[in-house]
Amino acid sequence: MTSTVKKKPRKSAAKRKPNISVVPDVVAETKTNADLLARREAAVARGVASAAPIFADHAENSELWDVEGTRYIDFAGGIAVLNTGHRHPKVVAAAKAQEDHYTHTSFQVVPYEPYVALAEKLNALAPGDHAKKSLLVTTGAEAVENAVKIARAATGRPGVIAFTGGYHGRTLLTLGMTGKISPYKKDVGPFPSDIYRAPFPSVRDGITVQDALTGLQNLFLTDAQPERVAAIIIEPVLGEGGYTPVPFEMMQALREICDTHGILLIADEIQAGFGRTGTWFAIEHSGVVPDLITVAKSMAGGYPIAGVIGRAEVMDAVIPGGLGGTYGGNPVACAAALAAIDAIEEEGLLARSTALGEHFRARFAEIGARVAPYRMWDIRGLGAMLAVEFVTDFETATPDAALTKAVVAHALQRGLILLACGMHGNALRIMVPLTASDAIIDEGLGIFEDALAAAVAELQG
């Protein structure tokens, strides 16, 4: 299937109509990607990397146009932030309405209803019949740091156990928990103490669930005295680590271990939450109820907000003034989050995620068999949180980061934005907005097929 990049914006194939004009009536100057890249190189710190050498001009639902007018289908969703799509009308309208009242007071100075309303909504959505309370902050890393603070205050213990391949943020504490060196942890240590690493069950690495649990028990015997461990933190689906779901029996075993030793279980749902896996939170698939949940990304349809949801008695362990932040729970972002959650409910996006996941799985298997035999080693995930992993061949299953990188590059040339992930950089992850139309999805898959064929030919040639 051949797809041609269109050089002029066109009406989105989605049924949703733009709620406001996104193109200025008067353009003061013509900008090019090359000009902006040069300015970026001169002004922005090298450590802030960008996957695509293009600059956004405007976007709508699952499509984006750069400053030169080239159209792209967005399968990256701002790194899983746009489950409700770019500029969802309901989200934009709610944010604008809030801006007409106030944009900031700091909840710690003069509180406001949107914060309380969002906390109520999150408490109702989180799994478990127990009483819950929530804290709102600004970033995912901030949410994880506060979850650890809360767990330590509630248990009186310092230790935290995380897992190989997990990603929890880029601050020093969260980097200590993140289980991947490059590029996140390279050259920026040392990291905080009392953080321990347990093995993650991995088919690729030959680590079974029993192996992982044995490794955790050995950790208790050698380094992490269980009576000094405040929390075990885990992503129910690894994000940057490769979009690998935690086997349900592993999650259930972790719940039992935590209950046995008085340890709190933290589910890091920052990338997996708000419908990405077909449920509000990915941990729901396992039937396990965590003590604390960290959330961010798609909670507010593109506005920066994050939070911690947890058992009321645990959340209340920190003394007044011990939690918060100047911008935490910004009122505009709270309004946007309430609207995004409403959109997920009203538009049936949980069921849409499940259906999209089934469609992607079937098409990936078909495309892989036809275009790249014995190169697409695994198709994995939950709902529409999927990844495909590329290898040099099925016999050795050697990770093929070069092929993955080439597919991403060829896809971008053809008008599709993709992102890689995984410990070996050889997996492509799908984070397309759940609001994308069937026509856009299939157009994007067609581009993926062409890009895969071109990448295979390039590396073989």
DRENDO-1510 file (C-alpha; in Angstrom, 1 decimal, always signed):
<recs>
REC; n; res; u; v; w
REC; 1; MET; +0.0; +0.0; +0.0 .
REC; 2; THR; +1.5; +3.3; -1.0 .
REC; 3; SER; +0.9; +6.5; +0.9 .
REC; 4; THR; +1.9; +10.0; -0.2 .
REC; 5; VAL; +2.6; +12.8; +2.3 .
REC; 6; LYS; +0.3; +15.7; +1.6 .
REC; 7; LYS; +1.9; +19.1; +1.6 .
REC; 8; LYS; -1.2; +21.1; +2.5 .
REC; 9; PRO; -3.5; +20.7; +5.5 .
REC; 10; ARG; -6.7; +18.9; +4.7 .
REC; 11; LYS; -9.9; +18.3; +6.6 .
REC; 12; SER; -9.4; +15.6; +9.2 .
REC; 13; ALA; -10.9; +12.2; +8.3 .
REC; 14; ALA; -12.3; +12.1; +11.8 .
REC; 15; LYS; -16.0; +13.1; +12.2 .
REC; 16; ARG; -15.1; +15.6; +14.9 .
REC; 17; LYS; -15.0; +19.2; +13.6 .
REC; 18; PRO; -12.4; +21.7; +14.8 .
REC; 19; ASN; -13.8; +23.9; +17.5 .
REC; 20; ILE; -11.6; +26.9; +16.7 .
REC; 21; SER; -9.5; +28.1; +13.9 .
REC; 22; VAL; -5.9; +26.7; +14.2 .
REC; 23; VAL; -4.3; +28.7; +11.4 .
REC; 24; PRO; -3.6; +32.4; +11.9 .
REC; 25; ASP; -5.2; +34.7; +9.3 .
REC; 26; VAL; -2.0; +36.6; +8.9 .
REC; 27; VAL; +1.4; +34.9; +8.9 .
REC; 28; ALA; +4.1; +37.3; +9.9 .
REC; 29; GLU; +6.9; +35.2; +8.4 .
REC; 30; THR; +7.5; +31.9; +6.7 .
REC; 31; LYS; +9.3; +29.5; +9.0 .
REC; 32; THR; +11.1; +26.3; +7.9 .
REC; 33; ASN; +12.0; +23.2; +9.9 .
REC; 34; ALA; +15.7; +23.8; +9.0 .
REC; 35; ASP; +15.6; +27.4; +10.3 .
REC; 36; LEU; +13.9; +26.3; +13.6 .
REC; 37; LEU; +16.3; +23.4; +14.0 .
REC; 38; ALA; +19.2; +25.8; +13.8 .
REC; 39; ARG; +17.7; +28.1; +16.4 .
REC; 40; ARG; +16.9; +25.1; +18.6 .
REC; 41; GLU; +20.6; +23.9; +18.4 .
REC; 42; ALA; +21.7; +27.4; +19.5 .
REC; 43; ALA; +19.2; +27.9; +22.3 .
REC; 44; VAL; +18.1; +24.6; +23.8 .
REC; 45; ALA; +20.2; +22.3; +26.0 .
REC; 46; ARG; +21.6; +19.3; +24.2 .
REC; 47; GLY; +20.2; +16.9; +26.7 .
REC; 48; VAL; +16.6; +17.7; +25.6 .
REC; 49; ALA; +16.3; +15.3; +22.6 .
REC; 50; SER; +13.6; +15.4; +19.9 .
REC; 51; ALA; +12.6; +12.3; +18.0 .
REC; 52; ALA; +11.5; +14.2; +14.8 .
REC; 53; PRO; +13.3; +17.0; +13.0 .
REC; 54; ILE; +10.1; +18.9; +12.4 .
REC; 55; PHE; +8.3; +21.7; +14.2 .
REC; 56; ALA; +4.5; +21.6; +14.9 .
REC; 57; ASP; +2.3; +24.3; +13.5 .
REC; 58; HIS; -1.1; +23.0; +14.4 .
REC; 59; ALA; -2.9; +19.7; +15.1 .
REC; 60; GLU; -6.4; +18.2; +15.2 .
REC; 61; ASN; -7.4; +14.9; +16.8 .
REC; 62; SER; -4.9; +12.4; +15.4 .
REC; 63; GLU; -3.3; +14.6; +12.7 .
REC; 64; LEU; -0.5; +17.2; +12.9 .
REC; 65; TRP; +0.9; +19.7; +10.5 .
REC; 66; ASP; +4.4; +21.1; +10.6 .
REC; 67; VAL; +5.4; +24.7; +9.9 .
REC; 68; GLU; +6.0; +23.9; +6.2 .
REC; 69; GLY; +2.4; +22.5; +5.8 .
REC; 70; THR; +3.3; +18.8; +5.7 .
REC; 71; ARG; +0.6; +16.6; +7.3 .
REC; 72; TYR; +1.4; +13.7; +9.7 .
REC; 73; ILE; -0.6; +11.0; +11.3 .
REC; 74; ASP; +0.3; +10.9; +15.0 .
REC; 75; PHE; +0.8; +7.4; +16.4 .
REC; 76; ALA; +2.9; +8.9; +19.3 .
REC; 77; GLY; +0.3; +11.1; +21.0 .
REC; 78; GLY; +2.8; +13.3; +22.7 .
REC; 79; ILE; +4.2; +10.2; +24.5 .
REC; 80; ALA; +0.8; +8.7; +25.4 .
REC; 81; VAL; -0.7; +12.0; +26.5 .
REC; 82; LEU; -3.4; +12.4; +23.9 .
REC; 83; ASN; -5.8; +9.5; +24.4 .
REC; 84; THR; -8.6; +12.0; +23.7 .
REC; 85; GLY; -6.6; +13.5; +20.7 .
REC; 86; HIS; -5.1; +16.8; +19.9 .
REC; 87; ARG; -7.4; +19.7; +21.0 .
REC; 88; HIS; -10.5; +17.8; +21.9 .
REC; 89; PRO; -13.3; +20.3; +21.7 .
REC; 90; LYS; -14.6; +19.5; +25.2 .
REC; 91; VAL; -11.2; +19.8; +26.7 .
REC; 92; VAL; -10.3; +23.1; +25.0 .
REC; 93; ALA; -13.7; +24.6; +25.9 .
REC; 94; ALA; -13.3; +23.6; +29.6 .
REC; 95; ALA; -9.9; +25.1; +29.8 .
REC; 96; LYS; -11.0; +28.4; +28.1 .
REC; 97; ALA; -14.0; +28.7; +30.4 .
REC; 98; GLN; -11.7; +28.3; +33.5 .
REC; 99; GLU; -9.3; +30.9; +32.1 .
REC; 100; ASP; -12.2; +33.4; +32.2 .
REC; 101; HIS; -12.4; +33.0; +36.0 .
REC; 102; TYR; -8.7; +32.6; +37.2 .
REC; 103; THR; -5.6; +30.8; +36.0 .
REC; 104; HIS; -3.8; +30.4; +39.3 .
REC; 105; THR; -4.2; +31.1; +43.0 .
REC; 106; SER; -2.0; +28.1; +44.4 .
REC; 107; PHE; -4.3; +25.6; +46.1 .
REC; 108; GLN; -2.1; +26.0; +49.2 .
REC; 109; VAL; -3.1; +29.7; +49.4 .
REC; 110; VAL; -6.7; +30.0; +48.1 .
REC; 111; PRO; -8.2; +26.6; +47.2 .
REC; 112; TYR; -10.7; +26.1; +44.4 .
REC; 113; GLU; -13.4; +23.7; +43.4 .
REC; 114; PRO; -11.8; +22.2; +40.2 .
REC; 115; TYR; -9.1; +20.6; +42.3 .
REC; 116; VAL; -11.6; +19.1; +44.7 .
REC; 117; ALA; -13.9; +18.0; +41.9 .
REC; 118; LEU; -11.0; +16.2; +40.1 .
REC; 119; ALA; -9.8; +14.5; +43.3 .
REC; 120; GLU; -13.4; +13.3; +43.8 .
REC; 121; LYS; -13.5; +11.9; +40.3 .
REC; 122; LEU; -10.1; +10.2; +40.6 .
REC; 123; ASN; -11.1; +8.6; +43.9 .
REC; 124; ALA; -14.3; +7.2; +42.3 .
REC; 125; LEU; -12.4; +5.8; +39.2 .
REC; 126; ALA; -9.6; +4.1; +41.1 .
REC; 127; PRO; -10.1; +0.4; +41.8 .
REC; 128; GLY; -11.0; -0.7; +45.3 .
REC; 129; ASP; -14.0; -0.2; +47.6 .
REC; 130; HIS; -12.0; +1.5; +50.4 .
REC; 131; ALA; -12.1; +5.2; +51.1 .
REC; 132; LYS; -9.6; +7.1; +48.9 .
REC; 133; LYS; -8.0; +10.6; +48.7 .
REC; 134; SER; -5.9; +12.2; +46.0 .
REC; 135; LEU; -3.0; +14.7; +45.7 .
REC; 136; LEU; -2.6; +16.8; +42.5 .
REC; 137; VAL; +0.8; +17.8; +41.2 .
REC; 138; THR; +2.2; +18.8; +37.8 .
REC; 139; THR; +4.5; +16.0; +36.4 .
REC; 140; GLY; +4.7; +12.3; +36.5 .
REC; 141; ALA; +8.0; +12.3; +38.2 .
REC; 142; GLU; +6.6; +14.6; +40.9 .
REC; 143; ALA; +3.7; +12.2; +41.4 .
REC; 144; VAL; +6.1; +9.2; +41.9 .
REC; 145; GLU; +8.3; +11.2; +44.3 .
REC; 146; ASN; +5.2; +12.1; +46.4 .
REC; 147; ALA; +4.0; +8.5; +46.3 .
REC; 148; VAL; +7.3; +7.5; +47.9 .
REC; 149; LYS; +7.1; +10.3; +50.4 .
REC; 150; ILE; +3.6; +9.2; +51.4 .
REC; 151; ALA; +4.6; +5.5; +51.6 .
REC; 152; ARG; +7.5; +6.4; +53.9 .
REC; 153; ALA; +5.4; +8.5; +56.1 .
REC; 154; ALA; +2.7; +5.9; +56.3 .
REC; 155; THR; +5.0; +3.0; +57.1 .
REC; 156; GLY; +7.9; +4.7; +58.9 .
REC; 157; ARG; +10.2; +2.8; +56.6 .
REC; 158; PRO; +12.8; +4.1; +54.0 .
REC; 159; GLY; +13.1; +1.3; +51.4 .
REC; 160; VAL; +11.6; +1.2; +47.9 .
REC; 161; ILE; +11.8; -1.8; +45.5 .
REC; 162; ALA; +11.5; -1.2; +41.8 .
REC; 163; PHE; +12.0; -3.5; +38.8 .
REC; 164; THR; +14.4; -4.0; +35.9 .
REC; 165; GLY; +13.2; -2.1; +32.9 .
REC; 166; GLY; +10.9; +0.2; +34.8 .
REC; 167; TYR; +10.7; +3.9; +34.1 .
REC; 168; HIS; +9.6; +6.3; +36.8 .
REC; 169; GLY; +10.9; +9.7; +35.9 .
REC; 170; ARG; +14.1; +11.8; +35.4 .
REC; 171; THR; +14.5; +13.5; +38.9 .
REC; 172; LEU; +17.3; +12.0; +41.0 .
REC; 173; LEU; +14.9; +9.9; +43.2 .
REC; 174; THR; +12.9; +8.6; +40.3 .
REC; 175; LEU; +16.0; +7.9; +38.3 .
REC; 176; GLY; +17.2; +5.8; +41.2 .
REC; 177; MET; +14.0; +3.7; +40.7 .
REC; 178; THR; +14.2; +3.7; +36.9 .
REC; 179; GLY; +15.8; +0.5; +35.6 .
REC; 180; LYS; +17.5; +1.6; +32.5 .
REC; 181; ILE; +20.8; +3.4; +32.1 .
REC; 182; SER; +21.0; +5.1; +28.7 .
REC; 183; PRO; +20.0; +7.8; +28.2 .
REC; 184; TYR; +18.2; +8.6; +31.5 .
REC; 185; LYS; +20.8; +7.7; +34.2 .
REC; 186; LYS; +24.1; +8.1; +32.2 .
REC; 187; ASP; +26.6; +10.4; +34.0 .
REC; 188; VAL; +24.1; +12.0; +36.5 .
REC; 189; GLY; +24.6; +9.8; +39.6 .
REC; 190; PRO; +24.9; +9.1; +42.5 .
REC; 191; PHE; +21.3; +8.3; +43.2 .
REC; 192; PRO; +19.5; +8.2; +46.6 .
REC; 193; SER; +20.0; +5.2; +48.9 .
REC; 194; ASP; +17.4; +2.6; +50.1 .
REC; 195; ILE; +16.3; +1.9; +46.5 .
REC; 196; TYR; +16.5; -1.8; +45.4 .
REC; 197; ARG; +16.1; -3.5; +42.1 .
REC; 198; ALA; +14.2; -6.8; +41.5 .
REC; 199; PRO; +14.1; -8.8; +38.3 .
REC; 200; PHE; +11.1; -8.2; +35.9 .
REC; 201; PRO; +9.7; -11.4; +34.3 .
REC; 202; SER; +10.8; -11.5; +30.7 .
REC; 203; VAL; +10.4; -14.0; +28.0 .
REC; 204; ARG; +13.2; -12.5; +26.1 .
REC; 205; ASP; +15.6; -12.8; +29.0 .
REC; 206; GLY; +14.3; -16.2; +30.1 .
REC; 207; ILE; +13.0; -14.9; +33.4 .
REC; 208; THR; +9.8; -16.6; +34.4 .
REC; 209; VAL; +7.4; -15.3; +37.0 .
REC; 210; GLN; +8.8; -17.8; +39.5 .
REC; 211; ASP; +12.3; -16.6; +38.7 .
REC; 212; ALA; +11.3; -13.0; +39.3 .
REC; 213; LEU; +9.6; -13.9; +42.6 .
REC; 214; THR; +12.6; -15.9; +43.7 .
REC; 215; GLY; +14.8; -12.9; +42.8 .
REC; 216; LEU; +12.6; -10.7; +45.0 .
REC; 217; GLN; +12.8; -13.2; +47.9 .
REC; 218; ASN; +16.6; -13.3; +47.5 .
REC; 219; LEU; +16.6; -9.5; +47.6 .
REC; 220; PHE; +14.8; -9.7; +51.0 .
REC; 221; LEU; +17.5; -12.1; +52.2 .
REC; 222; THR; +20.5; -10.1; +50.9 .
REC; 223; ASP; +19.9; -6.4; +50.7 .
REC; 224; ALA; +16.3; -5.2; +51.4 .
REC; 225; GLN; +15.1; -6.2; +54.9 .
REC; 226; PRO; +11.4; -6.4; +54.3 .
REC; 227; GLU; +10.6; -4.7; +57.6 .
REC; 228; ARG; +12.4; -1.7; +56.3 .
REC; 229; VAL; +10.7; -1.6; +52.9 .
REC; 230; ALA; +8.0; +1.1; +52.5 .
REC; 231; ALA; +6.8; +0.3; +49.0 .
REC; 232; ILE; +7.1; -1.9; +45.9 .
REC; 233; ILE; +6.5; +0.2; +42.8 .
REC; 234; ILE; +5.8; -1.3; +39.4 .
REC; 235; GLU; +4.3; -0.3; +36.0 .
REC; 236; PRO; +1.5; -2.7; +35.2 .
REC; 237; VAL; +2.7; -2.4; +31.6 .
REC; 238; LEU; +6.3; -1.3; +31.2 .
REC; 239; GLY; +6.5; +2.0; +29.3 .
REC; 240; GLU; +9.9; +3.0; +28.2 .
REC; 241; GLY; +11.0; -0.6; +29.0 .
REC; 242; GLY; +9.2; -2.1; +26.1 .
REC; 243; TYR; +5.4; -2.1; +26.6 .
REC; 244; THR; +5.5; -5.5; +28.3 .
REC; 245; PRO; +2.5; -6.2; +30.6 .
REC; 246; VAL; +3.2; -7.6; +34.1 .
REC; 247; PRO; +1.8; -11.2; +34.1 .
REC; 248; PHE; -1.3; -11.2; +36.2 .
REC; 249; GLU; +0.0; -14.0; +38.5 .
REC; 250; MET; +3.1; -11.8; +39.2 .
REC; 251; MET; +0.9; -8.8; +40.2 .
REC; 252; GLN; -1.2; -11.0; +42.4 .
REC; 253; ALA; +1.9; -12.5; +44.1 .
REC; 254; LEU; +3.2; -9.0; +44.7 .
REC; 255; ARG; -0.1; -8.1; +46.4 .
REC; 256; GLU; +0.3; -11.1; +48.7 .
REC; 257; ILE; +3.9; -10.3; +49.5 .
REC; 258; CYS; +3.1; -6.7; +50.3 .
REC; 259; ASP; +0.3; -7.8; +52.6 .
REC; 260; THR; +2.5; -10.3; +54.3 .
REC; 261; HIS; +5.3; -7.8; +55.1 .
REC; 262; GLY; +3.2; -4.6; +55.6 .
REC; 263; ILE; +4.6; -3.1; +52.4 .
REC; 264; LEU; +2.6; -0.7; +50.2 .
REC; 265; LEU; +2.0; -1.5; +46.6 .
REC; 266; ILE; +2.3; +1.4; +44.2 .
REC; 267; ALA; +1.0; +1.1; +40.6 .
REC; 268; ASP; +2.7; +3.5; +38.3 .
REC; 269; GLU; -0.1; +4.2; +35.8 .
REC; 270; ILE; +1.4; +7.4; +34.3 .
REC; 271; GLN; +1.7; +6.0; +30.8 .
REC; 272; ALA; -0.9; +3.2; +31.0 .
REC; 273; GLY; -3.8; +5.0; +32.6 .
REC; 274; PHE; -7.0; +6.7; +31.4 .
REC; 275; GLY; -8.1; +4.1; +28.8 .
REC; 276; ARG; -4.9; +3.3; +27.0 .
REC; 277; THR; -5.2; -0.4; +27.9 .
REC; 278; GLY; -9.0; -0.7; +27.7 .
REC; 279; THR; -9.6; +0.0; +31.4 .
REC; 280; TRP; -9.2; +3.2; +33.4 .
REC; 281; PHE; -6.1; +1.7; +34.9 .
REC; 282; ALA; -4.0; -1.2; +33.6 .
REC; 283; ILE; -3.8; -2.9; +36.9 .
REC; 284; GLU; -7.5; -3.6; +36.7 .
REC; 285; HIS; -6.8; -6.4; +34.2 .
REC; 286; SER; -5.1; -8.4; +37.0 .
REC; 287; GLY; -7.9; -7.9; +39.6 .
REC; 288; VAL; -5.3; -6.5; +42.0 .
REC; 289; VAL; -6.0; -3.3; +44.1 .
REC; 290; PRO; -2.9; -1.3; +44.8 .
REC; 291; ASP; -2.5; +1.0; +47.8 .
REC; 292; LEU; -1.3; +4.0; +45.7 .
REC; 293; ILE; -1.6; +4.9; +42.1 .
REC; 294; THR; +0.4; +7.5; +40.2 .
REC; 295; VAL; -1.2; +9.2; +37.3 .
REC; 296; ALA; -0.4; +11.9; +34.7 .
REC; 297; LYS; -0.1; +12.0; +30.8 .
REC; 298; SER; -3.6; +11.4; +29.3 .
REC; 299; MET; -5.5; +12.6; +32.4 .
REC; 300; ALA; -6.0; +16.1; +31.0 .
REC; 301; GLY; -5.8; +15.8; +27.2 .
REC; 302; GLY; -2.5; +17.6; +26.8 .
REC; 303; TYR; -2.5; +19.9; +29.8 .
REC; 304; PRO; +0.2; +19.4; +32.4 .
REC; 305; ILE; -1.2; +17.7; +35.5 .
REC; 306; ALA; -0.4; +14.6; +37.6 .
REC; 307; GLY; -1.4; +13.0; +40.8 .
REC; 308; VAL; -1.4; +10.3; +43.4 .
REC; 309; ILE; -4.5; +8.4; +44.4 .
REC; 310; GLY; -4.5; +6.2; +47.4 .
REC; 311; ARG; -6.1; +4.7; +50.5 .
REC; 312; ALA; -7.4; +7.6; +52.6 .
REC; 313; GLU; -5.5; +6.5; +55.7 .
REC; 314; VAL; -2.2; +6.2; +53.8 .
REC; 315; MET; -2.7; +9.5; +52.0 .
REC; 316; ASP; -3.3; +11.3; +55.3 .
REC; 317; ALA; +0.0; +10.1; +56.8 .
REC; 318; VAL; +1.8; +13.2; +55.8 .
REC; 319; ILE; +1.3; +16.2; +58.1 .
REC; 320; PRO; -0.4; +19.4; +56.7 .
REC; 321; GLY; +2.0; +21.3; +54.6 .
REC; 322; GLY; +4.1; +18.3; +53.8 .
REC; 323; LEU; +2.5; +17.8; +50.3 .
REC; 324; GLY; +1.8; +20.3; +47.6 .
REC; 325; GLY; +3.6; +22.6; +45.2 .
REC; 326; THR; +3.1; +26.1; +43.8 .
REC; 327; TYR; +1.6; +24.9; +40.6 .
REC; 328; GLY; +0.2; +21.6; +41.7 .
REC; 329; GLY; -3.3; +21.0; +40.5 .
REC; 330; ASN; -3.4; +24.1; +38.3 .
REC; 331; PRO; -7.1; +25.1; +37.9 .
REC; 332; VAL; -7.0; +25.2; +34.1 .
REC; 333; ALA; -5.4; +21.8; +34.0 .
REC; 334; CYS; -8.0; +20.5; +36.5 .
REC; 335; ALA; -10.8; +21.7; +34.3 .
REC; 336; ALA; -9.2; +20.1; +31.3 .
REC; 337; ALA; -8.8; +16.8; +33.1 .
REC; 338; LEU; -12.5; +16.7; +34.2 .
REC; 339; ALA; -13.5; +17.3; +30.6 .
REC; 340; ALA; -11.0; +14.7; +29.2 .
REC; 341; ILE; -12.4; +12.1; +31.7 .
REC; 342; ASP; -15.9; +13.0; +30.6 .
REC; 343; ALA; -15.0; +12.5; +27.0 .
REC; 344; ILE; -13.5; +9.1; +27.7 .
REC; 345; GLU; -16.7; +8.1; +29.3 .
REC; 346; GLU; -19.2; +9.7; +26.9 .
REC; 347; GLU; -17.3; +8.5; +23.7 .
REC; 348; GLY; -16.8; +4.9; +24.9 .
REC; 349; LEU; -13.0; +5.2; +24.6 .
REC; 350; LEU; -12.4; +2.2; +26.9 .
REC; 351; ALA; -14.2; -0.1; +24.5 .
REC; 352; ARG; -12.6; +1.7; +21.6 .
REC; 353; SER; -9.1; +1.0; +23.0 .
REC; 354; THR; -9.9; -2.7; +23.2 .
REC; 355; ALA; -11.2; -2.8; +19.7 .
REC; 356; LEU; -8.2; -0.8; +18.4 .
REC; 357; GLY; -5.8; -3.2; +20.1 .
REC; 358; GLU; -7.4; -6.2; +18.4 .
REC; 359; HIS; -7.2; -4.4; +15.0 .
REC; 360; PHE; -3.6; -3.4; +15.4 .
REC; 361; ARG; -2.6; -7.0; +16.5 .
REC; 362; ALA; -4.2; -8.5; +13.5 .
REC; 363; ARG; -2.8; -6.0; +11.0 .
REC; 364; PHE; +0.7; -6.2; +12.5 .
REC; 365; ALA; +0.7; -9.9; +12.2 .
REC; 366; GLU; -0.5; -9.8; +8.6 .
REC; 367; ILE; +2.0; -7.0; +7.7 .
REC; 368; GLY; +4.9; -8.7; +9.4 .
REC; 369; ALA; +4.3; -12.0; +7.7 .
REC; 370; ARG; +4.0; -10.4; +4.3 .
REC; 371; VAL; +6.7; -7.7; +4.4 .
REC; 372; ALA; +9.2; -8.8; +7.0 .
REC; 373; PRO; +9.1; -12.5; +7.6 .
REC; 374; TYR; +10.8; -13.7; +10.8 .
REC; 375; ARG; +11.7; -10.1; +11.8 .
REC; 376; MET; +8.6; -9.2; +13.9 .
REC; 377; TRP; +9.3; -11.3; +16.9 .
REC; 378; ASP; +6.6; -10.2; +19.3 .
REC; 379; ILE; +3.4; -8.2; +19.3 .
REC; 380; ARG; +2.4; -7.5; +22.9 .
REC; 381; GLY; +0.5; -5.2; +25.2 .
REC; 382; LEU; -3.0; -4.6; +26.6 .
REC; 383; GLY; -5.7; -2.8; +24.7 .
REC; 384; ALA; -4.3; -0.1; +22.5 .
REC; 385; MET; -1.1; +0.0; +24.5 .
REC; 386; LEU; +0.8; -2.2; +22.0 .
REC; 387; ALA; +4.4; -2.7; +20.8 .
REC; 388; VAL; +6.0; -4.7; +18.0 .
REC; 389; GLU; +9.5; -5.9; +18.6 .
REC; 390; PHE; +12.0; -6.4; +15.7 .
REC; 391; VAL; +14.8; -9.0; +15.6 .
REC; 392; THR; +17.4; -10.1; +13.0 .
REC; 393; ASP; +15.9; -13.5; +12.8 .
REC; 394; PHE; +13.6; -15.8; +14.8 .
REC; 395; GLU; +16.2; -18.4; +15.6 .
REC; 396; THR; +18.4; -16.1; +17.7 .
REC; 397; ALA; +15.8; -13.4; +18.3 .
REC; 398; THR; +18.7; -10.9; +18.4 .
REC; 399; PRO; +17.2; -7.4; +18.9 .
REC; 400; ASP; +17.4; -5.3; +15.8 .
REC; 401; ALA; +17.5; -1.6; +16.8 .
REC; 402; ALA; +18.8; -0.7; +13.4 .
REC; 403; LEU; +15.7; -1.9; +11.7 .
REC; 404; THR; +13.5; -0.2; +14.3 .
REC; 405; LYS; +15.3; +3.1; +13.8 .
REC; 406; ALA; +15.0; +2.8; +10.0 .
REC; 407; VAL; +11.2; +2.1; +10.2 .
REC; 408; VAL; +10.7; +5.2; +12.3 .
REC; 409; ALA; +12.7; +7.3; +9.8 .
REC; 410; HIS; +10.9; +5.9; +6.7 .
REC; 411; ALA; +7.5; +6.3; +8.4 .
REC; 412; LEU; +8.3; +10.0; +9.2 .
REC; 413; GLN; +9.3; +10.6; +5.6 .
REC; 414; ARG; +5.9; +9.2; +4.5 .
REC; 415; GLY; +3.9; +11.2; +7.1 .
REC; 416; LEU; +3.6; +8.9; +10.2 .
REC; 417; ILE; +5.0; +9.7; +13.6 .
REC; 418; LEU; +6.2; +6.7; +15.5 .
REC; 419; LEU; +8.4; +6.2; +18.6 .
REC; 420; ALA; +10.6; +3.3; +19.6 .
REC; 421; CYS; +11.1; +1.9; +23.1 .
REC; 422; GLY; +12.5; -1.1; +24.9 .
REC; 423; MET; +15.7; -2.0; +26.7 .
REC; 424; HIS; +17.4; -2.7; +23.4 .
REC; 425; GLY; +15.7; +0.1; +21.4 .
REC; 426; ASN; +14.1; -2.5; +19.0 .
REC; 427; ALA; +10.4; -2.1; +19.7 .
REC; 428; LEU; +7.8; +0.3; +18.2 .
REC; 429; ARG; +5.1; +1.4; +20.5 .
REC; 430; ILE; +1.6; +2.5; +19.6 .
REC; 431; MET; +0.1; +5.6; +21.4 .
REC; 432; VAL; -2.3; +6.8; +18.7 .
REC; 433; PRO; -5.3; +8.9; +20.1 .
REC; 434; LEU; -8.2; +6.6; +20.9 .
REC; 435; THR; -10.4; +9.2; +19.1 .
REC; 436; ALA; -8.6; +8.5; +15.7 .
REC; 437; SER; -11.0; +7.4; +13.0 .
REC; 438; ASP; -10.9; +4.0; +11.4 .
REC; 439; ALA; -9.8; +5.7; +8.1 .
REC; 440; ILE; -6.8; +7.4; +9.8 .
REC; 441; ILE; -5.8; +4.2; +11.6 .
REC; 442; ASP; -5.8; +2.3; +8.4 .
REC; 443; GLU; -4.0; +5.0; +6.5 .
REC; 444; GLY; -1.3; +5.0; +9.2 .
REC; 445; LEU; -1.0; +1.2; +9.1 .
REC; 446; GLY; -0.5; +1.5; +5.3 .
REC; 447; ILE; +2.3; +3.9; +5.8 .
REC; 448; PHE; +3.8; +1.6; +8.5 .
REC; 449; GLU; +3.8; -1.2; +6.0 .
REC; 450; ASP; +5.5; +0.8; +3.3 .
REC; 451; ALA; +8.1; +2.1; +5.9 .
REC; 452; LEU; +8.8; -1.5; +7.1 .
REC; 453; ALA; +9.3; -2.7; +3.5 .
REC; 454; ALA; +11.6; +0.2; +2.7 .
REC; 455; ALA; +13.6; -0.3; +5.9 .
REC; 456; VAL; +14.1; -4.0; +5.3 .
REC; 457; ALA; +15.2; -3.3; +1.7 .
REC; 458; GLU; +17.6; -0.6; +2.9 .
REC; 459; LEU; +19.3; -2.8; +5.4 .
REC; 460; GLN; +19.5; -5.8; +3.0 .
REC; 461; GLY; +20.7; -3.6; +0.1 .
</recs>
